[in-house]
Amino acid sequence: MKKNWITLLLLSGLLFTACQTDKRESLSDMIDRGLGVAMEQALLMAEKLEKEEGKLPKTINKKGELETSNYGWWCSGFFPGELWYLYENNPTPQLKKYAEMYTDRVEPAKNLTNTHDLGFMLFCSFGNGYRITQNPDYLDVMITGAHSLATRYNSTVCAIRSWDFNKNVWQFPVIIDNMMNLEFFNWIAEKTGDQQFSEISHSHAHKTIAHHFRDDYSSYHVVSYDTITGDPHCKQTHQGFADESAWARGQAWALYGYSTMYRQTKAPEYLEQAKGIAAFIMNHPRLPEDKVPYWDFDAPDIPNVPRDASAAAIMASAFIDLSELVGGEAGKPYLELATEMLRTLSSPEYLAEVGSNQYFTLMHSTGNLPGNSEVDVPLSYADYYYVEALLRLKKLI
C-alpha cells in the first residue's frame, strides 16, 4: 500500500510538472505580445513628440523625465528604425506616417563628418525605410551619408576613426561599436557599385580582428592607433569597468558586427570570429541564468550590479542571425540562447506596461556606468534591437 501511495505521489508530481511546462507561453504568443507592447509604446511616444519639432527619444533622465535629442545624437536613427520595423510587421497608415515623419528628422545627419555613428543614424532609419518602401530619396540620403562617413577613414591606420575627443591620450581611437557601420558600407557598395565602401569595410574589420580581441575572443572597448605607423599605442575602456574587462554591450557589438560581415561577404574569417565571440558570451560563468548580462562581465559585486537589457537585445538579434548562418544542429544553441534572452526581456521584469516607462518598451539598460550616465534606464537602441530580434525570430517559427 505504501508503494502505491509513493507511485501516486510521483505520478502527481510529474503531471503537475507537465502542466506547468505546458503553461509556458508559446514563442508565437510571446513574439506577438512583445511586438504589440512595442507598437503601442512607440505610437504613444510618436504622438507625444509629434509637435516637438526635430525631437527624437533618447532615454529617461535622473528626474524620471523623457530625455530627447536632435538628429546629431548617435541614437537618432533608432526610433524611426523601430517604427519602420513595426510598420513592416503591421502596415497601418498611422505607423507609416510616423515612420516617415521621424525618419525625416534624421536627414541633416547625412552631412555630418564629425561622427562615426552614421551607420546607426542613417541605416537604421533610412535603410529600413528604403528596404520597405523603395523611396529613391532615402537612397540619395544614404549615399551622401556614406561619403560623409568615409572621410573618417585613414588609409595608414586602415580603419574608421571613432571619436575626436581626449586627444591628449588617443591619437586615432577606434571603438568596437564602430563595427556596426560596416553593414551600411557594404550595402552602399552593392547599391552603387562603388567598391571603396566595401574596401573600407573589409579593411576596418580585419584591423579590428588583429588588435581588438584577446585570446578568449573578448573585446577591448577602445584601441587607439599611432597615425604614423598604424600600430596600436594603447588599449583601454571608456564605458566598461576596466581596460581588461569585458564590457557587455561591447561584446554585443562585436558579435553582431562579425555575424553581419559574414552574412554580407561570406568571408570565412568573419564567421570564425563571430563563433569565437559567441562562445565567449554563451559559456561565460557570469552570464546570468536569465541570460540578460550584467553591464560588464567583470564588474565587481556581481550579482548586485545593474543589468544591460540593450546588450541582451543586441546579442539576441545577432545570435538569431548567426544561428541561420551556421545552420543545422550547430546553429541550434545560438537560437536557443537568443530565445531565452527574448523570453526574459518579454517578462514583466524588463517589458514595460503600456503607458509607463515614458513610452519606451524595455526597462533596465545601462549606457555608461563609469560616467554615471544612463544607468538602469530605458534606451532607444534597446527597443530597436528588441523589435528586430523578435521579427527575426518570427520569421523562423
ChimeraX attribute file (.defattr): number of C-alpha atoms within 10 A of each C-alpha:
attribute: neighborCount
match mode: 1-to-1
recipient: residues
	/A:1	6
	/A:2	7
	/A:3	8
	/A:4	9
	/A:5	10
	/A:6	11
	/A:7	12
	/A:8	12
	/A:9	12
	/A:10	12
	/A:11	12
	/A:12	12
	/A:13	12
	/A:14	12
	/A:15	12
	/A:16	12
	/A:17	12
	/A:18	11
	/A:19	11
	/A:20	10
	/A:21	10
	/A:22	10
	/A:23	9
	/A:24	9
	/A:25	11
	/A:26	10
	/A:27	16
	/A:28	13
	/A:29	10
	/A:30	18
	/A:31	20
	/A:32	16
	/A:33	13
	/A:34	23
	/A:35	23
	/A:36	15
	/A:37	21
	/A:38	27
	/A:39	23
	/A:40	18
	/A:41	23
	/A:42	24
	/A:43	17
	/A:44	17
	/A:45	19
	/A:46	25
	/A:47	12
	/A:48	12
	/A:49	15
	/A:50	15
	/A:51	9
	/A:52	11
	/A:53	10
	/A:54	16
	/A:55	19
	/A:56	28
	/A:57	24
	/A:58	23
	/A:59	25
	/A:60	21
	/A:61	15
	/A:62	12
	/A:63	7
	/A:64	11
	/A:65	11
	/A:66	17
	/A:67	15
	/A:68	18
	/A:69	15
	/A:70	18
	/A:71	22
	/A:72	19
	/A:73	17
	/A:74	19
	/A:75	23
	/A:76	31
	/A:77	33
	/A:78	28
	/A:79	28
	/A:80	32
	/A:81	30
	/A:82	26
	/A:83	29
	/A:84	31
	/A:85	25
	/A:86	26
	/A:87	21
	/A:88	18
	/A:89	15
	/A:90	14
	/A:91	12
	/A:92	11
	/A:93	10
	/A:94	10
	/A:95	21
	/A:96	18
	/A:97	15
	/A:98	21
	/A:99	25
	/A:100	17
	/A:101	15
	/A:102	27
	/A:103	29
	/A:104	16
	/A:105	19
	/A:106	24
	/A:107	20
	/A:108	14
	/A:109	25
	/A:110	22
	/A:111	15
	/A:112	17
	/A:113	17
	/A:114	16
	/A:115	18
	/A:116	27
	/A:117	25
	/A:118	30
	/A:119	25
	/A:120	23
	/A:121	30
	/A:122	33
	/A:123	28
	/A:124	24
	/A:125	31
	/A:126	28
	/A:127	26
	/A:128	22
	/A:129	26
	/A:130	17
	/A:131	13
	/A:132	13
	/A:133	13
	/A:134	12
	/A:135	12
	/A:136	9
	/A:137	10
	/A:138	22
	/A:139	20
	/A:140	13
	/A:141	20
	/A:142	27
	/A:143	19
	/A:144	14
	/A:145	25
	/A:146	24
	/A:147	18
	/A:148	19
	/A:149	25
	/A:150	17
	/A:151	14
	/A:152	17
	/A:153	18
	/A:154	16
	/A:155	13
	/A:156	13
	/A:157	22
	/A:158	21
	/A:159	25
	/A:160	27
	/A:161	25
	/A:162	22
	/A:163	19
	/A:164	13
	/A:165	11
	/A:166	9
	/A:167	10
	/A:168	6
	/A:169	11
	/A:170	20
	/A:171	21
	/A:172	24
	/A:173	26
	/A:174	26
	/A:175	25
	/A:176	22
	/A:177	21
	/A:178	23
	/A:179	23
	/A:180	22
	/A:181	23
	/A:182	24
	/A:183	21
	/A:184	23
	/A:185	28
	/A:186	22
	/A:187	17
	/A:188	24
	/A:189	19
	/A:190	13
	/A:191	11
	/A:192	11
	/A:193	11
	/A:194	13
	/A:195	14
	/A:196	14
	/A:197	23
	/A:198	21
	/A:199	15
	/A:200	21
	/A:201	24
	/A:202	20
	/A:203	17
	/A:204	25
	/A:205	21
	/A:206	16
	/A:207	15
	/A:208	22
	/A:209	17
	/A:210	10
	/A:211	16
	/A:212	22
	/A:213	18
	/A:214	12
	/A:215	7
	/A:216	10
	/A:217	22
	/A:218	25
	/A:219	29
	/A:220	27
	/A:221	29
	/A:222	25
	/A:223	25
	/A:224	24
	/A:225	24
	/A:226	16
	/A:227	15
	/A:228	9
	/A:229	10
	/A:230	17
	/A:231	16
	/A:232	18
	/A:233	16
	/A:234	15
	/A:235	19
	/A:236	18
	/A:237	20
	/A:238	16
	/A:239	23
	/A:240	27
	/A:241	20
	/A:242	17
	/A:243	16
	/A:244	16
	/A:245	18
	/A:246	23
	/A:247	27
	/A:248	31
	/A:249	29
	/A:250	24
	/A:251	27
	/A:252	26
	/A:253	22
	/A:254	31
	/A:255	32
	/A:256	26
	/A:257	25
	/A:258	27
	/A:259	28
	/A:260	23
	/A:261	24
	/A:262	19
	/A:263	17
	/A:264	14
	/A:265	13
	/A:266	13
	/A:267	12
	/A:268	11
	/A:269	14
	/A:270	23
	/A:271	22
	/A:272	14
	/A:273	20
	/A:274	25
	/A:275	20
	/A:276	16
	/A:277	23
	/A:278	25
	/A:279	15
	/A:280	17
	/A:281	23
	/A:282	16
	/A:283	9
	/A:284	11
	/A:285	10
	/A:286	17
	/A:287	17
	/A:288	14
	/A:289	11
	/A:290	13
	/A:291	22
	/A:292	26
	/A:293	24
	/A:294	26
	/A:295	31
	/A:296	28
	/A:297	23
	/A:298	17
	/A:299	20
	/A:300	10
	/A:301	7
	/A:302	15
	/A:303	11
	/A:304	9
	/A:305	13
	/A:306	19
	/A:307	23
	/A:308	26
	/A:309	34
	/A:310	31
	/A:311	28
	/A:312	28
	/A:313	30
	/A:314	25
	/A:315	32
	/A:316	33
	/A:317	27
	/A:318	29
	/A:319	30
	/A:320	26
	/A:321	23
	/A:322	26
	/A:323	20
	/A:324	16
	/A:325	17
	/A:326	15
	/A:327	13
	/A:328	9
	/A:329	9
	/A:330	12
	/A:331	17
	/A:332	17
	/A:333	14
	/A:334	25
	/A:335	23
	/A:336	15
	/A:337	18
	/A:338	28
	/A:339	21
	/A:340	16
	/A:341	23
	/A:342	29
	/A:343	18
	/A:344	19
	/A:345	27
	/A:346	22
	/A:347	13
	/A:348	11
	/A:349	11
	/A:350	18
	/A:351	21
	/A:352	24
	/A:353	16
	/A:354	18
	/A:355	14
	/A:356	10
	/A:357	20
	/A:358	20
	/A:359	25
	/A:360	31
	/A:361	31
	/A:362	32
	/A:363	23
	/A:364	23
	/A:365	28
	/A:366	27
	/A:367	23
	/A:368	16
	/A:369	17
	/A:370	13
	/A:371	11
	/A:372	10
	/A:373	14
	/A:374	19
	/A:375	22
	/A:376	20
	/A:377	22
	/A:378	30
	/A:379	27
	/A:380	23
	/A:381	26
	/A:382	25
	/A:383	25
	/A:384	26
	/A:385	23
	/A:386	30
	/A:387	27
	/A:388	22
	/A:389	24
	/A:390	25
	/A:391	19
	/A:392	16
	/A:393	21
	/A:394	15
	/A:395	7
	/A:396	9
	/A:397	7
